[in-house]
Amino acid sequence: MNKTGTLTGKTIDRYEFQELIGVGAFGEVYKALDKKLFRNVAIKATTPALSKQSGGKEYILREARIHARAEHSNIIPIYDVLDYEQSVLIVMRLVIGEDLDQMLSR
């Protein structure tokens, strides 16, 4: 995708947002650099509209906590969660490869 998103070029907490790598109904996904551990990560930034819904941020944080406790080789681990302005930022392992749409169309 390699497009510029609203957070590209920003540094939030210890994460430097490098490029937009995906867009979906719930937000944008960025490739970012964790400047403390010197590793690339993926960060899902939820849409402000989703976060503003009644109980939206709490719901997202609860889902992230549940996801973070799940351990399986087919589940991408969550490293961190940040409350940023009108969004929730979910930091996870960066996985390079086909997305599900590409895989299914093959």
Secondary structure, 3 states (H helix, E strand, C coil): CCECCCCCCCEECCEEEEEEEEEECCEEEEEEEECCCCEEEEEEEECHHHHHCCCHHHHHHHHHHHHHHCCCCCCCCEEEEEEECCEEEEEEECCCCCCHHHHHHC
